Amino acid sequence: MAPITFLEAIRQAMFEEMAADPSVVLIGEDVGVYGGAFKTSEGLLEKFGWERVIDTPISESAIIGAACGMSYLGLRPIAEMQFIDFIACCFNQLTNFVAKGHYLWNAPAPIVVRGPSGGGVHGGPFHSANPEMYFLHTPGMKIVYPSTPYDAKGLLKASIRDNNPVLFFEHKFLYRRIKEDIPEGDYTVPLGKAVVRREGKHLTILSYAAMMHTSLEAAEALAKEGIEAEVIDLRTLMPLDEETILQSIRKTNKCLVVHEDTKTGGISGEIAAILFEKAFHDLDGPVLRVASLDTPVPYAPTLEEAFLPNAQKIFTAAKDLAKF
Amino acid sequence: MPATATAVKTKLSRQQYLDLYYFMRLNREVEDTMTRLFRQNKIVGGLYSSLGQEAISVGSAYALEKKDWMAPMIRNIGALLVKGVPPHDIFTQHMAKYTSPTKGKDGTSHFGDLENLHIVSPISMLGDLIPVLTGVAMAGRYLGQKIVAMTWIGDGGSSTGVFHEGLNLAASQKAAFVLILENNQWAYSTPVRRQVPLENLADRAKAYGISSYIVDGNDPVAVYSTAKEAVDRARAGEGPILIEAKTFRRRGHAQHDPAEYVPAEQREYWEKRDPITLYEKFLAAERILDAKGKKEIEGKINALLEKDREFAENSPMPPPELASEGVYCTGDDCHKIRPKWERPIAEVTPPKSSVEPVWIVEGFGRGKSAYRENAPIHFGDTQPVAEEPAAKTKPVAKPATKPPARKSLPAKSAARGKARR
């Protein structure tokens, strides 16, 4: 089988789930005839028709509300945010209505909210966001953020089958830039399981999404200097795979967290707290963070480059950490 | 422009008249019981009264069938009772008891029942239920169930963004959705005149190209008849319908609020228009209810509420360890809802579901709608009427005042759109 792109993996997951289960429908802006702003739903309308591939007005709250209502009759809607930045428009519907349903009145809402996220493509301050942490702070949501085509397909399928609301972030920098051979036929990747992408003994780099690839690049550079970094891809932020993280820290005793989300309030702070609570005696140095600047995502390439983490910044931080 | 229709008022059966009376009385007695419990410090949080608005909750919910869905608001205790919620659920909810539908995790009317009663729980953020119930209606159509979804909104809530998003989506989808806009003239302390520059809130419907009605919210027969007509039309595939029920909030926003901001003349006017008192006069004049019948109903209600109140008072508070349970749905049996297909699945799976992805669909924009012939049709829902030349040029001026007697669609083809009118 020819290698496929990250984007094609997303499309395949939706296609296969809709083919296998008539309760799966897609709802969003321009997802039908146009096939989605990034063409992730291309061909779905042709196959599954107007009733299952639903174009909506520009109304993110209504999209989420309707998807939730549909799930109450046993459907499993996938709701697309044209850009994940627009999820802010339906924040109330997601955090107050959807996320609290199971806890309060035993009403699980098996919906997937997915959309293109992240920077590095000069999308500017309203088309580049990483809003995952708003929702990590909302009990009741699951948060998935894959980095490879294999995972994107397997995790999206698992998300659609999950009985909880799942936010599925698709880093648009990866959409057409990475390709991978993936197995034919049905498979899933379970939510809540991190994966070791590169083994190492001197320090652990925790990352996800596009920054996972940047971290691997930095790890190769570090190896040339004799520092073997273990790189872990978190894959899902909620549930967070504490076990895999702790196992690695017990081995390397040092932790660097890398994410494209802005630094303050990013997942790195939460991970640092977990390590202090559960692995304090295993740590030989501070938990370091490489993250985006605490600013909106700027537009000019020179500014965005300064804003984002890169392999050099990771390399420098890792070298500092290795000295402990 | 589509005119807002006036209410319809039809003749009901004796039993229907009595049902409306029973549920209005039950609604009021449940709330009076809770007011007493509140004064005894037995209600944990706030208590919101629907005094004087019972005809709306009861009359509109009474128009729904068992299979239909609804989501109440805080002042729709009557709708819950009509749909089949026992009073003890309402008492235990307000008292935060472990035996309540939410086991004490939420209060007031914030609970639902997906499996049996088809009730969606409200939340405090107003308007959110409008797209949710639109989605319920969309799923119902997709599954071939021919259900109608109903929710309520206040004059205050009709200014939210999601009111617009939801109603617009419902209209563009032609969802079988009925929205009862309960205009009680006060959003907390702000009078409706300061919120909305419209004489009639029903006119908001014009923006969505949907039909609307105005009804006297203190007349249960008018509310029911109008809601029934709207529910029937929505079920027949005409799309969403808005009903403005004009009424007055006789208590404050909640128990803590004496509502001194309400002008005395306004209060006086509405105190004289108590829906239950007026309805009792009507029932007596029509010889449907006499003193004996009234006593019987009161006895039945008192016995029921006495039992349910005692049950609630004797129920325990939830154990503290419950606080950490149930955020996520885990395990195989936490999600029991399976789609109930009432149409062939083959219709929504390839090859039957396959379509040509064209931008302009023949007939789109010409379907039968709630207010005139050339509102959007929903794909796969109703056949375009493009072939009927008469409907092409002249805008149909006929308002929805008196919709023609509608034959219900042939049962088999209603959802699939072979019906022609």
Interface residues (C-beta under 8 A of the other chain):
Chain A: A19 P22 S23 V25 G32 V33 L45 E46 K47 F48 G49 W50 E51 R52 I54 T56 P57 S59 E60 S61 A62 I63 I64 G65 A66 A67 C68 G69 M70 S71 Y72 L73 G74 L75 P77 N92 Q93 N96 F97 K100 G101 H102 Y103 L104 W105 N106 A107 P108 P110 P139 G140 K142 N163 N164
Chain B: W69 P101 T102 K105 D106 H110 F111 G112 L114 V120 S121 I123 S124 M125 D128 L129 I130 P131 V132 L133 T134 G135 V136 A137 M138 A139 G140 Y142 L143 Q145 A149 G161 V162 E165 G166 N168 L169 S172 Q173 G326 V327 Y328 C329 T330 C334 H335 I337 R338 P339 K340 W341 I345 V348 T349 P350 S353 S354 V355 E356 P357 V358 W359 F379 G380
